[in-house]
Structure formats: C-alpha cells, structure tokens
Amino acid sequence: MELSAASFTQMTVDDVGRRAWIAGDRVYPDGSRDGELVGVLYGGAGPAVASAHMTAPLSGVAVEPDGSKVYAGQSDHIANYSHENGFLYPLAPIPAPADGCGRELVHTGGRLFFTSRPAASPEACADGLGSVGVAGTAQGGTAGEVMYSSTPVHLEGGPGGLLVTAPERSSPSADPDLGIYRVTNGTDGNVLEFLGERRFTEDGSERGMDFRDADFSADGSVLAVADGDRGTVLLASQDARFLENPYEPLPAGVTPTAVAFSPDGKWFAQGGAASGDAADLTLAFADPSVEWQPLRISFEDEAAGHRVVPRGMEFSGDGQQLFVVTSDQEGTRFWLHTIQTREALAPSRFVDVTHGPAVAGEPIRITGRLDLDGPAPTEAPRITVLRLNGQEVADLPPVPVAGDGTFAVQDVLPDRAGDVHYVLGYAGDEVHYRSEPWLVVDTVRAPDTVSRGGR
C-alpha cells in the first residue's frame, strides 16, 4: 500500500495490537504539512489503518510491549497516545530536550529512550552537541540524559533490554564508535550497563562505519549492522567483537540500507537500494546451517517503489510477516509491503498419487510420493488423511513417509457407490512449505455374486 506520508523516519511493530506503526510527515496540495503517525493492521481488531496528526516535523516511533501506548517524536517533546483496537487517544506529552534533526525512539528494558539534537537548520545537524535521553516511568524511573554525542546518533533496541547507539560518521575518514548496552534497574544511578564498543577501522586506513541499520538476533547474542560500505557486519552483543558472517550478501552493486532478524529466531532479512533489476531484498533462514537459497525480491515498480529505505524493515513477532518500506528514487513517495515469510520455505509436493480398485464397501489402497525440495526434513514426515463422503467426514490415522518419499494409505470405502474425496496433507516443517492435494475416487458397486438357479 502507498503511504500518505512524504517522508519516512522510523517503523516499529506492535505484536499485541497487530499493527505496523510508521512515522513521517504528510504534505498537502497547498504546501502545508503535518506529522502523521500511521498504524497498519495486519491481523486483529479495529480499522485497517489507524492514524494521528500532529505538528510537523514528526520523527521516530516506539510502542509499549503490551501495545497500550504509542510514542512519536516532536521537536520539543514526545507525543504520547493510548492505543486500543486501532484508536489513538492523546495523553500528556513527555518532556524532552529540543530536537531539530529528527528524533529516534526505542522502547527496551521497560524504558523509553530517545535522541535529541537542537539545530537551527538541517545543515547545522552535523555540528553541536546532541544527547540520548530516557523518559521517566510511573514505577519511579527518573528521566534525564544518559549520554552525549557530537554527531547524530541512531538507536536500536533488542531482547533482554539491549540497546545500541550508533553515531553517524562526520566524514568518510571518521570512525564512529558503536556502543552496546543493557538497561538496568538504575539502583546505582546508572540506567545503562556498558557491554562493549566497536570501531570498524582502528588505524584510519579504511572508511569508518557508515551506519544504515542494526538489529539483534532473537536470543540477543548477535548484532547485525547494515554498513553502507561493508554490507552486513555481525558483532557479538556481549562484547562487540567481530563475528564471521555466514549469510549470503546482497547482490554486487546493491547499497545496504536495512537488516532485520525475526523475533521467532527463524528468519534474517537484508534490504538495500539496487540499480536495475538486482534484488533489493534477501530473506534467508537465520540458522546459516540450513542450506537453502534465500528468497530475493527486486522492487522495480513506479507504483511500488525502487529501494528499501534505511531502517525500513521489521518482522511480526511470530515471524510470519516481514514489513518493508520502499521509496521512489527521489525519496518523496513511500510504500509498505507485507511479505509472507512462508514464500521463502522450500516447496513440497505430492506426485504420482493413484489408487487401486474402488469398490463400495471394499478396501482401497492409495499410493504416492512426497517430494521435498531443498534441505532434508527436520523430522520424519507424516501424511494426514481426511475422507469426505457426502456430509460424512472422517479423519484417518496419519501415514508415515518412507525414506524415498513414498507412502501408502489403507482404507475401507463406504458402502455407497459414488464419489469419495480424500484430502492428503503435509503440514510442512521448519524449512518446507505445506502441501494439500485432493483425490477424487469414483467408487462402483460390488458385482452381484448370487448365482441364478435353473428353471
């Protein structure tokens, strides 16, 4: 769907309310604009699109883990809304230092963090001093600044209260210092526990980190960073050391813009900006030991966008949907794509399904083969069998699949002649998609075996 906003700043997913929240500015025909917070429903209650309008510029969005509140960044405060079934109700704003460069918001470890950077003009955003702040809580957590930065800073949260701070580089030779922290209860006066820091080049012989996006794995052990020069870089979250990257990279010539792990631990996505028909999106299994070609998608449509925007990818909590924001080449029109991750599973199919004699009231044997592409199944497959005879429905015992994929179903046909339908089912597994063919059996009456006597 095309978004009404003419800018994109941040997206987050509410797993409880089943919405993808997007923050940006909307421009009207007369040239006026306002900030627009949009929540797109992907399963649940309420209107398909929820929205709230506020002063432009609007930047950054975060949501409470229980979906009860949604936050959006304004230049002089944090807008605060209660959310219920797609309807937003304004609450008292949250105080925050002035920001003229665009805030980022993250809710992690039970706390709301945000960036602030005062500037008289966009050109002045690279100079001066900005900060990362934390909002107060009803449980007694106090508000305040937790760190300062001389360059704009990006935030990313993770499981278990993890937080990343990633400064922008001021020049290609600059080497910003990415930091990894964990949110604490603050009893010692410190809200953040320092875990590690990483510079991408130590001696200045290479370009410094060109940050585009970051995301933690489902268990919080790995941090993936989309770097404009290096592609995807993996770091250990406990100490920020470099890790070997086992994932297939984006195609050559594609500029990285986004990374995302699914919260269920199954998927890993890399997004980028490609020229021509090269793939802008790669969706692969998060477990690199699964040897299956990733799903690749190219966005080359005037009515659907040409590239994945920076920080423009998020998964639903169950990992079944990947939300992707794309834009046109100019970055003035934006679209939200919902990709079903099952499309990346290896196919399964039933072949050579046939049956023996079909006589009403007599035994029947159905045979066939289950073909599975890609990796070996994670567990021995079984076939479910459903028999439909008019209004009668019967579940037959599951049937095991042999090592060569063959199977055989044994049944006794109903006494009535006519069509009997069998539904064969393979539910799929961690790496294979499900399959469910129908078989129609035309049964005939048993021949009359009563002998006729003589006259």
GUVOSE-372422 format. One record per residue (C-alpha): x, y, z. Coordinates in steps of 0.5 Angstrom, whole numbers, plus 500, padded with zeros to 3 digits. Each point is the difference from the previous one (the first is absolute). Example, Ala and Ser with C-alpha at 12.3 -4.5 7.8 and 13.67 -1.06 7.14 Angstrom:
// residues 2
525491516/502507498/
// end
This chain:
// residues 455
500500500/502507499/501504506/497507500/507503503/505503496/506498505/502494504/503501507/499493503/496494501/498495506/495494500/495499506/500493501/494500504/496505496/502497494/502507497/506502496/501508502/503505496/502507501/501505495/498507497/494501495/500505495/493503498/499503493/500507503/507499502/499500507/502493504/499497507/502494503/497493499/500494504/497494497/499493502/498495495/496494503/503493498/495496504/496502506/494505502/499507497/500504494/505498495/504506501/501504506/503507500/501506504/502507497/505505504/505505499/505499494/505498500/499493503/505495501/501494504/495495503/500495505/495496504/499496506/501493500/493499502/497504495/497505504/504506499/503503493/505506500/502505495/506505500/498507499/505506500/499502507/497494504/498492499/493500498/496494504/494496498/496495503/498494495/494496500/498496494/502505495/498506503/505505503/499505506/504505502/504500506/504505504/506502496/507497502/505506501/507499496/505505498/499504494/502496493/501503493/503494497/495494501/499496506/501493500/496496505/501493503/496496506/504495503/501497507/494503502/502507499/499505494/507503497/500506495/505504497/500508500/504505496/499507499/502504494/497506496/501497493/501493497/507502498/501501508/499493502/507497499/502506505/499501507/498495506/494495500/498495505/497494502/494500505/496496504/493501502/497500507/496494502/494499505/504495504/505505502/505500494/502507499/501504494/507503497/505500495/504493500/506502495/502506496/503500492/503505496/497496494/493498498/498493504/496494498/496496505/498492499/497496506/501493501/497494504/502500508/501508500/505500495/502507497/504502494/503507499/503501493/502507498/501503493/507501497/501507499/505499494/502493496/506500504/497501507/499493504/494501505/499496506/494495500/498498507/496494503/497501507/495496504/494504504/501499508/495502505/504506502/501499507/507502500/498506496/502498493/495498495/504496495/506495501/505500495/502494497/504502494/502504495/503500492/503504495/500497493/507502499/506501505/505504496/497504495/502496494/492499499/494503500/496501506/494497502/494502495/494498504/494499497/496495505/501495505/496494503/501495506/499492499/494497503/505498506/503506500/507497499/502503493/499507498/499501492/503507498/498503493/506504497/500504494/507498498/501493503/493497499/497496506/505499506/499496506/502501507/500496507/495504504/503498507/507504498/499503493/505495497/500499492/497493498/500496494/495502495/497493497/494504496/500501493/501507499/495505496/502499492/506504498/499508499/494500505/501505505/498497507/494504504/497495505/500494504/495496504/500494504/493496501/498500508/499493499/507498498/499497493/501506495/505505498/499506495/505504497/497506496/503505495/500505494/501497494/501502493/497497494/496493502/505498505/497497506/498506506/499495505/502493502/496496505/504493503/500496506/503503506/503493501/506500495/501493500/493499496/503499493/494503496/501506495/497507503/494503497/502506496/495506498/501506496/496506501/500503493/493503499/498507499/493498505/504496505/507503501/507499498/504499506/500498507/500506505/505501505/497496507/494498495/500493502/496497506/497493502/494498503/501497507/498493497/505501494/494498495/500507497/506505498/498507499/504504495/500507499/503502493/500507497/501503493/507503497/498507503/498497507/494504499/495494500/499494504/497493500/499495506/501493497/498494504/504494498/497493503/507496502/497493498/502502493/507499502/499493502/502494496/494497496/497494501/495496495/496493499/502497494/497493497/494500504/496494498/495495503/498492499/493497498/495505503/494495502/495503505/501496507/506497498/508502502/503505496/508502499/502507499/508501498/504506498/506503502/502507504/506504496/503505505/505505496/506503504/503497507/498494503/493500504/502502508/495494502/498493496/494503496/493497501/493501496/494502503/494497496/493502500/494497497/494503497/493496499/495505499/498503506/505495504/507502502/505495503/507501502/504494498/507498504/506504498/504496495/508500500/504502494/506495498/507503499/499500493/493505501/495494498/494499504/494495500/493502503/496494502/492501501/494497499/495503495/493502503/494495497/497505496/502501493/502507497/506505501/504500506/505505502/507499503/504506503/507499500/504505505/507501501/501505506/507503498/505501505/506505502/502500493/495497495/493503498/494496501/496497494/493497500/497497494/493497499/499493497/493498497/498493500/495497496/497494503/496495497/495495503/503493501/498495495/494495501/502494502/494496502/499494495/494499496/496493500/498496494/492500498/
// end
